[in-house]
């Protein structure tokens, strides 16, 4: 197991601040769009924080797996 250098690890306070900001944003979206599911909004916000290439790769892997199972 490799441990990242301290300079590259997110601090607990930073992670907490990001989660709280995401929570506030998800609540604001759900207030503006009452038919939106909080869980779906929360999940979408988390995915949008990831690099686009990572999201694309995950999507392609999921589709390939689904195609094999068909």
C-alpha positions as CSV (number, residue, x, y, z in Angstrom):
1,X,0.0,0.0,0.0
2,X,1.3,3.4,-1.0
3,X,0.6,6.5,1.0
4,X,0.5,9.8,-0.9
5,X,2.8,12.6,0.2
6,X,1.1,14.9,2.6
7,X,1.2,17.7,0.1
8,X,-1.0,15.8,-2.3
9,X,-3.5,14.4,0.3
10,X,-6.6,16.4,0.8
11,X,-6.9,17.6,4.4
12,X,-10.0,16.6,6.4
13,X,-11.1,20.2,6.6
14,X,-10.9,20.6,2.8
15,X,-12.9,17.4,2.3
16,X,-15.5,18.5,4.8
17,X,-15.8,22.0,3.2
18,X,-16.2,20.4,-0.3
19,X,-18.9,18.1,1.0
20,X,-20.8,20.9,2.7
21,X,-20.6,23.1,-0.4
22,X,-21.9,20.1,-2.5
23,X,-24.7,19.6,0.1
24,X,-25.8,23.3,-0.1
25,X,-25.7,23.2,-3.9
26,X,-27.7,20.0,-4.1
27,X,-30.3,21.5,-1.7
28,X,-30.5,24.6,-3.8
29,X,-31.1,22.6,-7.0
30,X,-33.8,20.5,-5.3
31,X,-35.5,23.7,-4.0
32,X,-35.5,25.1,-7.5
33,X,-36.6,21.8,-9.1
34,X,-38.9,20.0,-6.6
35,X,-39.3,17.0,-8.8
36,X,-35.6,16.3,-8.7
37,X,-34.4,13.5,-6.5
38,X,-31.8,14.7,-3.9
39,X,-29.8,11.5,-4.3
40,X,-29.6,11.9,-8.1
41,X,-28.5,15.5,-7.8
42,X,-26.0,14.6,-5.1
43,X,-24.6,11.8,-7.3
44,X,-24.4,14.0,-10.4
45,X,-22.5,16.7,-8.5
46,X,-20.0,14.2,-7.3
47,X,-19.5,12.9,-10.8
48,X,-19.1,16.4,-12.2
49,X,-16.1,16.9,-9.9
50,X,-14.2,14.1,-11.5
51,X,-12.1,14.7,-14.6
52,X,-14.1,14.2,-17.9
53,X,-11.8,11.4,-19.1
54,X,-12.3,9.4,-16.0
55,X,-16.1,9.7,-16.4
56,X,-15.9,8.7,-20.0
57,X,-13.7,5.7,-19.2
58,X,-16.1,4.5,-16.5
59,X,-19.0,4.9,-18.9
60,X,-17.3,2.9,-21.6
61,X,-16.4,0.1,-19.2
62,X,-20.0,0.0,-17.9
63,X,-21.3,-0.2,-21.5
64,X,-18.8,-2.9,-22.5
65,X,-19.8,-5.0,-19.5
66,X,-23.5,-4.6,-20.3
67,X,-22.9,-5.6,-23.9
68,X,-21.1,-8.7,-22.9
69,X,-24.0,-9.7,-20.5
70,X,-26.6,-9.3,-23.3
